[in-house]
Every structure is written in structure tokens, then in C-alpha cells.
């Protein structure tokens, strides 16, 4: 009879942790992409608004309009700086999530290797037991044939 693998509960726990880390990493990647897209959009919007300002100044504009343009561009710059910080924090969080995922992957591989060794050892034990039974059976048959020479089939 084969012995159960005693570390199976740890494998189950690690598999659960790995699934959780996989989901978390996926969410973090999505958040990072979303933050980057928002930053790209803000930067594109600022570029467009800056171009409008240049066009408007070439055509002439009053000081109030110029202040409004500059004020709005300053607000966009603040939003861009804030979004850059969000993107950087998101990258850090994603890297932490990736490290957690990698750690659970390594644990799973280690446990899998231990489990395979266990199964191979159990298989060898079972094969030895089967060979022993076969040898005993063959030995009994040989002894029976020696003690009963007339019962041999030809």
C-alpha cells in the first residue's frame, strides 16, 4: 500500500496562493496599463492645447484669454505630474505582485519535485513488493514441483 504524500495540504495551499497571486498580478497589470493610458491621454491633450495656444497667440488674443490658456495648461501640468506619480506607484505595485507570483511559482515547482520523488519512491517500493511476491510464488512452485514430481505437466 502506498503512503499518501504528507505535503499535499501545503501543495493545495500554495496552489491557492498561486491562483490568488495570478489574479492579483493580472489586476495590477490592468491598473498599470490604465494609469499609463490616462497619462498618455493627458499628455496628448496638453500637447494639443499647447498647439492651440500657439495658434491663438499668432492670431492675436487678449490678455484674459492668454491667462485662461496658461492657467488651464498649468492645471494640465499638475494633473500630468500627479498621474506620473500614480503610474510610478502602479509600476511598483505591479513589480511587487510579480515577485509574489514568482515566489508562489517557485514553491509550486519545489513541491511538485518533492511530490514526484515521493511517487517514484512509492512506485519502487510497490515494484519491490510485487517482485518479492513473484519470487516467493516462483519459489513455492519450484518447491512444490520438487516434492511432487508426478504432478508436472508436459
C-alpha positions as semicolon CSV with decimal commas, in nm:
position;residue;x (nm);y (nm);z (nm)
1;X;0,000;0,000;0,000
2;X;0,139;0,339;-0,094
3;X;0,178;0,613;0,161
4;X;-0,005;0,940;0,092
5;X;0,206;1,244;0,019
6;X;0,217;1,425;0,353
7;X;0,285;1,766;0,199
8;X;-0,035;1,763;-0,009
9;X;-0,207;2,021;0,215
10;X;0,087;2,257;0,155
11;X;0,064;2,199;-0,219
12;X;-0,307;2,279;-0,208
13;X;-0,240;2,595;-0,007
14;X;0,040;2,702;-0,241
15;X;-0,180;2,638;-0,546
16;X;-0,448;2,858;-0,390
17;X;-0,187;3,128;-0,318
18;X;-0,058;3,099;-0,675
19;X;-0,407;3,139;-0,821
20;X;-0,463;3,442;-0,598
21;X;-0,124;3,590;-0,696
22;X;-0,206;3,530;-1,064
23;X;-0,538;3,713;-1,036
24;X;-0,378;3,995;-0,838
25;X;-0,096;4,033;-1,091
26;X;-0,350;4,048;-1,373
27;X;-0,542;4,320;-1,193
28;X;-0,224;4,514;-1,118
29;X;-0,117;4,491;-1,483
30;X;-0,458;4,624;-1,591
31;X;-0,435;4,909;-1,340
32;X;-0,086;4,997;-1,460
33;X;-0,197;4,997;-1,824
34;X;-0,498;5,210;-1,737
35;X;-0,285;5,459;-1,545
36;X;-0,036;5,477;-1,832
37;X;-0,316;5,531;-2,085
38;X;-0,458;5,811;-1,872
39;X;-0,113;5,973;-1,854
40;X;-0,070;5,939;-2,230
41;X;-0,412;6,095;-2,285
42;X;-0,333;6,387;-2,055
43;X;-0,001;6,446;-2,228
44;X;-0,164;6,434;-2,570
45;X;-0,434;6,671;-2,452
46;X;-0,169;6,910;-2,316
47;X;0,021;6,895;-2,645
48;X;-0,299;6,975;-2,838
49;X;-0,386;7,259;-2,604
50;X;-0,032;7,398;-2,629
51;X;-0,066;7,394;-3,010
52;X;-0,397;7,578;-2,983
53;X;-0,234;7,838;-2,760
54;X;0,044;7,893;-3,012
55;X;-0,204;7,926;-3,297
56;X;-0,418;8,165;-3,094
57;X;-0,121;8,383;-2,998
58;X;-0,018;8,410;-3,363
59;X;-0,366;8,531;-3,449
60;X;-0,368;8,765;-3,152
61;X;-0,559;8,724;-2,825
62;X;-0,647;8,940;-2,534
63;X;-0,463;8,903;-2,200
64;X;-0,762;8,739;-2,027
65;X;-0,774;8,460;-2,287
66;X;-0,397;8,417;-2,258
67;X;-0,423;8,385;-1,878
68;X;-0,704;8,131;-1,915
69;X;-0,497;7,924;-2,159
70;X;-0,191;7,940;-1,933
71;X;-0,398;7,860;-1,625
72;X;-0,553;7,559;-1,797
73;X;-0,212;7,437;-1,918
74;X;-0,080;7,472;-1,563
75;X;-0,374;7,262;-1,438
76;X;-0,294;7,002;-1,704
77;X;0,072;7,002;-1,591
78;X;-0,042;6,940;-1,232
79;X;-0,267;6,657;-1,347
80;X;0,019;6,510;-1,555
81;X;0,261;6,524;-1,259
82;X;0,002;6,360;-1,037
83;X;-0,066;6,092;-1,297
84;X;0,309;6,025;-1,336
85;X;0,322;5,952;-0,963
86;X;0,021;5,720;-0,999
87;X;0,195;5,539;-1,286
88;X;0,518;5,501;-1,086
89;X;0,329;5,369;-0,783
90;X;0,139;5,134;-1,009
91;X;0,467;5,003;-1,154
92;X;0,599;4,941;-0,803
93;X;0,279;4,759;-0,704
94;X;0,293;4,551;-1,022
95;X;0,654;4,456;-0,954
96;X;0,564;4,350;-0,600
97;X;0,278;4,144;-0,742
98;X;0,512;3,987;-0,998
99;X;0,759;3,898;-0,720
100;X;0,478;3,739;-0,519
101;X;0,367;3,543;-0,825
102;X;0,724;3,427;-0,896
103;X;0,761;3,316;-0,534
104;X;0,446;3,105;-0,544
105;X;0,558;2,956;-0,878
106;X;0,893;2,854;-0,726
107;X;0,717;2,700;-0,425
108;X;0,485;2,504;-0,653
109;X;0,778;2,373;-0,858
110;X;0,961;2,271;-0,541
111;X;0,658;2,090;-0,402
112;X;0,597;1,928;-0,740
113;X;0,954;1,796;-0,742
114;X;0,909;1,658;-0,390
115;X;0,578;1,502;-0,488
116;X;0,732;1,338;-0,795
117;X;1,015;1,196;-0,583
118;X;0,759;1,064;-0,336
119;X;0,557;0,896;-0,612
120;X;0,870;0,747;-0,766
121;X;0,982;0,611;-0,428
122;X;0,636;0,466;-0,367
123;X;0,642;0,309;-0,714
124;X;0,981;0,147;-0,641
125;X;0,852;0,014;-0,310
126;X;0,545;-0,130;-0,483
127;X;0,760;-0,285;-0,759
128;X;0,993;-0,443;-0,500
129;X;0,695;-0,583;-0,309
130;X;0,549;-0,723;-0,631
131;X;0,884;-0,875;-0,727
132;X;0,917;-1,026;-0,380
133;X;0,571;-1,182;-0,408
134;X;0,654;-1,314;-0,754
135;X;0,985;-1,459;-0,631
136;X;0,808;-1,622;-0,336
137;X;0,541;-1,765;-0,564
138;X;0,804;-1,897;-0,806
139;X;0,997;-2,046;-0,514
140;X;0,687;-2,218;-0,379
141;X;0,603;-2,354;-0,723
142;X;0,957;-2,489;-0,763
143;X;0,943;-2,648;-0,417
144;X;0,602;-2,797;-0,495
145;X;0,728;-2,944;-0,821
146;X;1,030;-3,094;-0,643
147;X;0,816;-3,251;-0,376
148;X;0,551;-3,372;-0,622
149;X;0,740;-3,487;-0,934
150;X;0,445;-3,683;-1,070
151;X;0,215;-3,379;-1,097
152;X;0,425;-3,198;-1,354
153;X;0,259;-3,119;-1,684
154;X;0,448;-3,197;-2,000
